[in-house]
Amino acid sequence: MSKIKVTNPANCEIVATYNKMSFDESSSIIDKAHVAFKDWKTKSIQERATIMHKAADLLRERKDEHAKLMTKEMGKLYVGAVGEVEKCADMIDYYADHAAEFLKDVTKDIGKKKSIITFQPIGVVLGIMPWNYPFWQVLRYSVPTMMAGNVTVFKHAQSVTGCALAIEKLLHDAGVPKDAYRALLTGSEEANKLIEHDKVRAVTLTGSVPAGRAVAETAGKALKKTVLELGGSDPYIVLKDADIDLAVEETVKGRLSNAGQSCIAAKRMVVVSDVYDEFVNKYKEAMKEMTLGDPMDKDTKLGPMSSVDLRDDLHKQVQESIENGALCILGGGVPDEDGAWYPATLLTNVTPGMPAYDDELFGPVASIIKASDEADAIRIANDSQFGLGGGIFTSDEKRGFEIARNEIDTGMMTVNGYGMSAKEMPFGGVKNSGYGRELSEFGMHEFVNIKAVVII
């Protein structure tokens, strides 16, 4: 039987070993989930909400346990892991409280006796989830999905298998029927084949662009709905009238949160020439304060990356950018010690043709790009294969809003701050960042049958 080995990225020690499921085992779980759906969909929204509120309560009770597990499996700062658990609990309560509103029938007047639009569950939803936010990524799709009356099975990243099983236990302990919520301990290739299972009605993936293409191709051939949340290289524009200290504070936070391993990290700082030198100098000084340390220490600013392989891939991107003319003015070296450590790194003189400009750098590396003026900054911000999030700093909030709303080709934007995902707001992107939305009523409506019913 194949094994899954989970390794602590801080020291490369094996945390735990798990038995990998066979394809037949996973298929059987999906069959059972379909049977469970027939019962789960008949429960009232209030019955589902009661269970989800219990899950939120249990999550808060187990906060320390789950936070330590995240730190051990993927190197997340313990303080950040606690925050992730708390955010998940608040999100669960939110959808338990608002699902009835989001799923309420809509009445239309088309000159008939009665015309409504109703939102009905569709069945088994397959989730394929990443390691960087081990609890948040899974729960933010599965809780709204289940509140809508669907059931779900999910393939988590193997590096956070313990988290996958902890989430499964959490929902079962809260009262979700065993077969209505299951973790599949399998690999990506097997998960992709499971899309073809006749009982899987839809698929959601958070992952890389290649993974998204593979899932979309398989699901498309099977005519199954997909939501894809893929990579990002979010631009943060700094205009000449910006509060530079605020811009530096927010974009450093946005770049190094979760060791820079976030799809919506502030990855490309696009700064107009008038304030470029000031911004670079202050940004460098702020990054210097973000030293590496024990992820369990509450005072640590930057922990390890999630794996040595991913750290090495990031370093290759940095080196290739330097070879093509980028200047590394901070960091950029691999520490001589066990673990997936990489320092806060700052690249300037970043231009097209470099990974630091063209690709996603998934780790603690910031790219600063000089723009000649506002129009050039907007052009550079849009000059990307990605379109997930971004931001703009300016003292003219009206103009900043206009640029964010109308001129930047992304799914999300913020003005004068770094924007994290919020349970009330739709989350997702355009271009190679994927399609579809998670969170808010728009996310809940992704995996329902929007049905028209008319009495003539």
Secondary structure by P-SEA (a helix, b strand, c coil): cbbbbbbccccccccbbbbbbcaaaaaaaaaaaaaaaaaaaaccaaaaaaaaaaaaaaaaaaaaaaaaaaaacccccaaaaaaaaaaaaaaaaaaaacccccccbbbbcccccccbbbbbbbcbbbbbcccccccaaaaaacaaaaaacccccccccccaaaaaaaaaaaaaaaccccccbbbbcccaaaaaaacccccccbbbbbccaaaaaaaaaaaaaabbbbbbbbbbbbbbbbccccaaaaaaaaaaaaaccccccccccccbbbbcccaaaaaaaaaaaaaaaccccccccccccccccccaaaaaaaaaaaaaaaaabbbbcccccccccccccccbbbbcccccccccccccccccbbbbbbbccaaaaaaaaacccccccccccccaaaaaaaaacccccccccccccccccccccccccccccccccccccccccccccbbbbbcc
